Amino acid sequence: MSSVKVAVRVRPFNNREISNNAKIIITMAGSTTTITGGNAPDRTHSFNFDYSYWSFNKNDSNFASQQQVYQDLGVEMLDHAFEGYNVCIFAYGQTGSGKSYTMMGKPNDENEMGIIPRLCNHLFQKIHDNLDLNLKYSVEY
């Protein structure tokens, strides 16, 4: 079990970016994310993360869905919580970068719900499926 995992996700352009003719300057291959220098295309910077999620275009073969992000990050977190470990997830980034969508998504849409509602559903399903009547659960903050 790794104590810290870092994931990055590329979101689609928003309306403002589309109207400004924004250009995509990020590529992803496996866990490597490469940023090309925009005005200086010969300058690139590559970074390695535990997970690099390409969610720019749903039609791309390597598109990372909400389900995939949850499978990679949320399932393991919940497993560790049931093993007695403390777990934490947080999203960091500038306003409009897609944090709320990744974390919450559209909670009433099965395909678009984010990590938190999926984790809650999975948590309560695991509790419901447990047959050990002597086992007790508590959630504290």
C-alpha positions as CSV (number, residue, x, y, z in Angstrom):
1,M,0.0,0.0,0.0
2,S,1.4,3.4,-1.0
3,S,0.7,6.1,1.5
4,V,0.3,8.9,-1.1
5,K,-0.9,8.6,-4.7
6,V,-1.0,11.5,-7.1
7,A,-3.3,11.7,-10.1
8,V,-3.8,14.3,-12.7
9,R,-6.7,14.7,-15.1
10,V,-7.2,16.7,-18.3
11,R,-10.7,18.1,-18.7
12,P,-12.4,19.3,-21.9
13,F,-12.2,22.9,-22.9
14,N,-14.9,25.1,-21.4
15,N,-16.9,27.6,-23.6
16,R,-14.5,30.5,-22.9
17,E,-11.5,28.4,-23.9
18,I,-13.3,27.3,-27.1
19,S,-14.3,30.9,-28.0
20,N,-10.6,31.9,-27.5
21,N,-9.5,29.2,-29.8
22,A,-7.4,27.5,-27.1
23,K,-5.0,24.8,-28.1
24,I,-4.4,21.6,-26.2
25,I,-0.7,21.6,-25.0
26,I,-0.9,18.5,-22.9
27,T,-0.3,14.9,-24.0
28,M,-0.5,11.7,-21.8
29,A,1.1,8.3,-22.3
30,G,0.6,5.9,-19.4
31,S,1.5,7.7,-16.2
32,T,3.5,10.4,-18.0
33,T,2.1,13.8,-18.7
34,T,3.9,16.1,-21.1
35,I,3.3,19.8,-21.4
36,T,4.4,21.5,-24.7
37,G,5.5,25.1,-24.5
38,G,2.5,26.7,-26.3
39,N,4.3,29.6,-28.0
40,A,7.6,27.7,-27.9
41,P,6.5,24.2,-29.2
42,D,10.1,22.9,-29.0
43,R,10.0,23.3,-25.2
44,T,8.4,20.4,-23.3
45,H,8.2,19.3,-19.7
46,S,7.3,15.8,-18.7
47,F,6.1,14.6,-15.4
48,N,5.3,11.2,-14.0
49,F,2.3,10.6,-11.7
50,D,0.7,7.5,-10.3
51,Y,-2.2,8.2,-12.6
52,S,-2.7,10.4,-15.7
53,Y,-6.3,10.7,-16.8
54,W,-7.2,11.9,-20.3
55,S,-10.8,13.2,-20.1
56,F,-10.5,15.8,-22.8
57,N,-12.7,14.0,-25.4
58,K,-15.2,11.2,-24.8
59,N,-14.5,9.9,-28.3
60,D,-10.8,9.2,-27.7
61,S,-9.9,5.6,-27.1
62,N,-7.9,6.5,-24.0
63,F,-10.7,8.6,-22.4
64,A,-10.9,8.2,-18.6
65,S,-14.5,8.0,-17.4
66,Q,-15.7,8.8,-13.9
67,Q,-16.0,5.0,-13.4
68,Q,-12.3,4.5,-14.3
69,V,-11.2,7.2,-12.0
70,Y,-13.2,5.7,-9.1
71,Q,-12.0,2.2,-9.9
72,D,-8.4,3.3,-9.7
73,L,-8.6,5.6,-6.7
74,G,-11.8,5.1,-4.7
75,V,-12.1,1.3,-4.5
76,E,-8.6,1.0,-3.0
77,M,-9.4,3.8,-0.5
78,L,-12.5,2.1,0.7
79,D,-10.7,-1.3,1.0
80,H,-8.1,0.3,3.2
81,A,-10.7,2.0,5.3
82,F,-12.4,-1.3,5.9
83,E,-8.9,-2.7,6.9
84,G,-8.8,0.0,9.6
85,Y,-6.6,2.6,7.9
86,N,-7.4,6.3,7.9
87,V,-7.9,7.5,4.3
88,C,-8.2,10.9,2.8
89,I,-8.8,12.3,-0.7
90,F,-8.6,15.9,-1.8
91,A,-8.6,17.7,-5.1
92,Y,-6.3,20.7,-5.7
93,G,-6.2,23.1,-8.6
94,Q,-7.3,26.5,-9.8
95,T,-10.9,27.5,-10.1
96,G,-12.5,25.8,-13.1
97,S,-10.0,23.1,-13.4
98,G,-12.5,20.2,-12.8
99,K,-12.1,19.4,-9.2
100,S,-15.8,19.4,-8.4
101,Y,-16.6,17.3,-11.4
102,T,-14.0,14.7,-10.5
103,M,-15.0,14.6,-6.8
104,M,-18.8,15.0,-7.1
105,G,-19.7,14.8,-10.8
106,K,-23.5,14.6,-11.3
107,P,-24.6,12.6,-8.3
108,N,-28.0,11.7,-9.8
109,D,-26.4,10.4,-13.0
110,E,-25.0,6.8,-12.7
111,N,-22.4,7.4,-15.5
112,E,-21.4,10.9,-14.4
113,M,-21.3,10.7,-10.6
114,G,-17.9,11.4,-9.1
115,I,-15.6,9.7,-6.6
116,I,-17.4,10.7,-3.5
117,P,-21.0,9.6,-4.3
118,R,-19.6,6.3,-5.8
119,L,-17.5,5.8,-2.7
120,C,-20.6,6.4,-0.4
121,N,-22.7,4.0,-2.5
122,H,-20.0,1.4,-2.3
123,L,-19.5,1.9,1.4
124,F,-23.2,1.4,2.2
125,Q,-23.4,-1.6,-0.1
126,K,-20.5,-3.2,1.7
127,I,-22.1,-2.6,5.1
128,H,-25.4,-4.0,3.8
129,D,-23.7,-7.1,2.4
130,N,-21.9,-7.9,5.6
131,L,-23.4,-11.0,7.4
132,D,-21.4,-10.6,10.6
133,L,-24.0,-9.3,13.1
134,N,-21.2,-8.6,15.7
135,L,-19.4,-6.2,13.4
136,K,-20.1,-2.5,14.0
137,Y,-19.2,0.5,12.0
138,S,-18.6,4.2,12.8
139,V,-17.8,7.2,10.7
140,E,-16.3,10.2,12.5
141,Y,-15.1,13.6,11.5
